Amino acid sequence: MPSILSKVFASVRTLKSLLMVRTVLRFMACIVLGIIALGILSVVVAESWVSIGSAAACYDTPQECESDNAVGLVLGCSKTIRKRRNQYYQGRMEAAAELWKSGKVRCIIVSGDNREKYYNEPGDMEQSLIELGVPKDRIVRDHAGLCTYDSVYRAKHIFGADQLIIVSQPAHVSRAVAIAHSLGIPAEGLNAPLSPITRSARLRAWMRERGARVAMVYDLLSRRLPTHMGPPIPLPH
């Protein structure tokens, strides 16, 4: 008899353990599904924000831009990738030079990352624009443009730009224009050429942009200050 009772108690304990495991698994599944749903919702909100915020404000040629006497803002990226010329970089430089030659802007801010001694996006961009015919005294370097939000925010609050024409590739420039409009800055976008890239590189770029757009929503809702601020820097007139 005691043996039978022991087996019954053991079976009950096993059943309880199985039910507990099942409950834990269900709880974990709910958490995972909740995270996935939140992620999807965040992406949808971010995509809608960019679409609405940049609608009919991004153009393929400088002549289409409606602004006059605006300030150009070129968003930074690496000049080279694995010791090869970055075609994204080259496209931005060529588009910015054409923007200057069109007479639509009075000066150009080159905004990028300069956190490391031997990595200087604004310096590289300035040199490239000079080589493409933009006068040196019409170029202003922003060494604290660590991300798109920071670059756009600083263009107004540090450099005093009251109207922007932002230069980058289409998906990026749409996000930048949406940020500017959300910050109350009149802005248009100039689409730099989108050079052919491999399918895997295109997928990585698409994924990065989705993440960047979700981060944009957080930045705008929190109204965070850029990583680096500082005293006002006047632009050339």
C-alpha positions in Angstrom: 0.0 0.0 0.0 2.7 2.6 0.9 4.3 1.7 -2.4 1.1 2.5 -4.3 0.7 5.8 -2.5 4.3 6.7 -3.2 3.7 6.1 -6.9 0.5 8.2 -6.8 2.2 11.1 -5.0 5.1 10.9 -7.5 2.6 11.0 -10.4 0.9 14.1 -8.9 4.3 15.8 -8.4 5.2 15.0 -12.1 1.8 16.3 -13.3 2.3 19.5 -11.3 5.8 20.0 -12.7 4.5 19.5 -16.2 1.7 22.0 -15.7 4.2 24.5 -14.2 6.5 24.1 -17.2 3.6 24.5 -19.5 2.5 27.7 -17.7 6.0 29.1 -17.9 6.3 28.3 -21.6 3.0 30.0 -22.3 4.1 33.0 -20.3 7.4 33.2 -22.2 5.5 32.8 -25.6 3.2 35.7 -24.6 6.3 37.8 -23.9 8.0 37.0 -27.2 4.8 37.6 -29.1 4.3 40.9 -27.3 7.8 42.0 -28.2 7.3 41.1 -31.8 4.0 42.9 -31.9 5.5 46.0 -30.3 8.4 45.9 -32.8 6.0 45.7 -35.7 3.9 48.5 -34.3 7.0 50.6 -33.8 8.1 50.1 -37.4 4.7 50.9 -38.7 4.5 54.1 -36.7 8.1 55.1 -37.8 7.4 54.4 -41.5 4.2 56.5 -41.3 5.9 59.3 -39.5 8.6 59.5 -42.2 6.1 59.2 -45.1 3.9 62.0 -43.7 6.7 64.2 -42.5 8.6 64.2 -45.8 5.7 64.0 -48.3 6.3 66.0 -51.5 9.5 67.6 -50.0 12.3 65.4 -51.5 13.5 66.0 -55.0 15.9 64.4 -57.5 17.5 67.6 -58.9 18.4 71.0 -57.3 16.2 72.8 -59.8 13.1 71.1 -58.3 13.8 72.5 -54.8 11.6 75.5 -54.0 13.9 77.1 -51.5 16.2 80.0 -52.3 19.1 81.2 -50.1 18.7 78.2 -48.0 21.4 76.3 -46.1 22.6 73.0 -47.5 23.1 70.2 -45.0 25.1 67.2 -46.2 24.8 64.1 -43.9 28.0 62.3 -43.3 29.2 58.8 -44.1 32.5 57.0 -44.4 34.6 58.0 -47.5 35.8 54.5 -48.0 34.6 51.0 -47.2 37.2 48.3 -47.0 39.7 50.7 -48.6 37.4 51.2 -51.6 35.6 54.5 -52.4 32.1 54.5 -50.8 29.7 55.2 -53.6 27.1 56.5 -51.2 29.7 59.1 -50.1 30.6 60.0 -53.7 26.9 60.4 -54.6 26.3 62.8 -51.7 29.4 64.9 -52.6 28.3 65.2 -56.3 24.7 66.1 -55.4 25.9 68.7 -52.9 28.2 70.3 -55.4 25.4 70.5 -57.9 23.2 72.0 -55.2 25.8 74.7 -54.7 26.2 75.4 -58.4 22.4 75.7 -58.7 22.4 78.8 -56.5 19.8 77.4 -54.2 22.0 77.6 -51.1 24.2 80.3 -49.6 26.5 77.8 -47.8 26.8 74.1 -47.0 27.1 72.4 -43.6 29.0 69.2 -43.8 27.9 67.2 -40.7 29.4 64.0 -39.5 31.4 61.9 -37.1 34.8 63.0 -35.8 35.0 61.1 -32.5 38.3 59.5 -33.4 41.5 61.2 -34.3 42.0 59.5 -37.6 38.3 59.5 -38.7 37.0 62.8 -39.8 33.8 62.8 -42.0 33.4 66.6 -42.1 37.0 67.1 -43.0 36.8 64.5 -45.8 33.5 66.0 -47.1 34.9 69.6 -47.1 38.0 68.5 -49.1 35.8 66.6 -51.6 33.5 69.5 -52.1 36.4 71.9 -52.7 37.7 69.5 -55.3 34.2 69.6 -56.9 34.2 73.4 -57.1 32.5 74.6 -53.9 34.4 77.6 -52.3 36.1 76.7 -49.0 34.6 79.8 -47.3 31.1 78.5 -48.1 31.6 75.3 -46.3 31.0 74.9 -42.6 32.1 71.8 -40.7 30.0 70.2 -38.0 32.2 67.7 -36.2 29.4 66.6 -33.8 26.9 65.2 -36.2 27.0 61.8 -34.6 23.6 60.8 -36.0 21.0 62.3 -38.3 18.9 63.7 -35.5 21.9 65.5 -34.0 23.0 66.9 -37.4 19.5 68.4 -38.1 19.0 69.7 -34.6 22.4 71.3 -34.5 21.9 72.9 -37.9 19.2 75.1 -36.4 20.2 75.5 -32.7 24.0 75.8 -33.1 24.4 77.2 -36.6 21.1 79.1 -36.8 19.9 77.7 -40.1 16.4 78.8 -40.8 15.8 76.8 -43.9 17.5 73.6 -45.0 18.1 71.6 -48.2 19.3 68.2 -46.9 21.5 66.0 -49.1 21.6 62.2 -48.8 20.3 59.0 -50.4 16.5 58.8 -50.8 15.5 56.7 -47.8 18.0 58.6 -45.5 17.0 62.0 -46.7 13.3 61.3 -46.2 14.0 60.5 -42.6 16.1 63.6 -42.2 13.4 65.9 -43.7 10.8 64.3 -41.4 13.0 65.0 -38.4 13.5 68.6 -39.5 9.7 69.2 -40.0 9.0 67.6 -36.6 11.5 70.0 -35.0 9.8 73.0 -36.7 12.6 73.5 -39.3 11.5 74.3 -42.9 13.4 71.7 -45.0 13.6 70.0 -48.4 15.6 67.0 -49.4 17.8 66.4 -52.4 18.2 62.8 -53.3 21.7 61.8 -53.9 22.4 59.0 -56.5 21.7 55.5 -55.1 24.6 53.5 -56.6 24.0 49.8 -57.4 24.8 47.5 -54.5 24.7 43.8 -53.8 21.5 42.2 -52.6 22.9 41.4 -49.2 24.2 45.0 -48.8 20.8 46.3 -49.9 19.1 44.1 -47.2 21.5 45.3 -44.5 20.9 48.9 -45.5 17.1 48.3 -45.4 17.3 46.8 -41.9 19.5 49.6 -40.6 17.1 52.2 -41.9 14.2 50.5 -40.2 16.0 50.6 -36.9 17.1 54.2 -37.5 13.5 55.2 -38.1 12.3 53.6 -34.9 15.2 55.4 -33.0 14.0 58.7 -34.7 10.6 58.3 -33.2 12.1 57.9 -29.7 14.4 61.0 -30.3 11.5 63.2 -31.4 9.1 62.1 -28.7 11.7 62.5 -26.0 13.0 65.7 -27.5 16.4 64.7 -26.4 19.4 67.1 -26.8 22.2 66.1 -29.1 25.2 64.4 -27.5 27.2 67.6 -28.0 25.9 71.1 -28.0 27.9 74.3 -27.4 27.9 78.0 -28.2 26.3 79.3 -31.4 28.4 79.2 -34.6 27.5 81.8 -37.2 27.0 80.8 -40.8 28.4 82.8 -43.8 25.9 85.1 -45.4 
